[in-house]
Amino acid sequence: MGDSLRTLCDRKYAILGTGALGGFYGAKLQQAGCDVHFLLRSDYEHVSKSGLFIESKDGDFILPQVNAYNDVEQMPQCDVVIVALKTTQNYLLPKLLPPLVKDSGVVLVLQNGLGVEEEIFQIVRNVQVIGGLCFLCSNKVEAGHIRHLDYGKITLGEYTLEYDPAPITGRIQDIANDFQAAGIPIELATDLLLARWQKLVWNIPYNGLSVILNARTDELMRDPSTRILVEQLMREVAAGARSSGRVIPDSFIQTMLNYTVKMKPYRTSMKIDYDQGRPLEVEAIFGNPLRKAQAAGINLPQINCMYHQLKFLNQRNCIA
């Protein structure tokens, strides 16, 4: 296929993980005319009969019919496979990805954390791996019903060995065009590793503190003590990025603080997982960045403290 897959929205998309994130973006792509195929588990019966309902600040819509599957072997091979599973389910990917993605196709990884593209590349080496960082406030309310509260932008960057910076190719531009045609804001990054550290500036303080302190984002920003703690954690993430040779300026940290102040009161995805007794993405979001920084001789003491607290809470929560 070369760098460019085909013409606008002539790509066949698969969604692995039709939840608050994958369901929202997949539904938007289908609404825009793309051929989208959804893999579901608990929601399969409902969605296969009733479709998807997206309740959104940008306007509600219903897809009465979607291509729904509960078995990856029944799905067609696709040009672009979007991985929207939680990283705690990545043990499933060696079974899911190889039969689903076309040779020379694309795996688009819409997951939190650091190092997730490396895991994908070990499973399917005959494809291009693209990382996507989603700034999205969205929840799954019930089967087939997704509530989009705020934002929605995705930053896309091509994965390369050692996360070296990469140019913007025709292939990533084509996929960006599909998303933009679906009303999804896209930013293209030439440095995926920097983009992942930038996303951690938000994810580490808010996901971690929301669980440890049992608080929404607005509560964390309203209290002077926790607001100071959030900013300290953000600066520690920036120190971790520097250990990888990436610079996150103070202005970016201030932008993230400002975004969150303006955000509607939000219960983070990690807090929702915790409240519902599901495993937390502790390793991808906290453990991997810590280990990467420590390998470069940099200690991140506050993040390390949160990491061990979250491991304890996660273990106790899953046992209960």
Beta strands, then each sheet from edge to edge (+ up, - down):
strand 1: 12-16
strand 2: 35-39
strand 3: 52-56
strand 4: 61-63
strand 5: 67-69
strand 6: 78-83
strand 7: 101-109
strand 8: 128-142
strand 9: 145-158
strand 10: 186-188
sheet 1: 4+ 3- 9- 8+ 7+ 6+ 1+ 2+ 5+
sheet 2: 4+ 3- 9- 10-
end
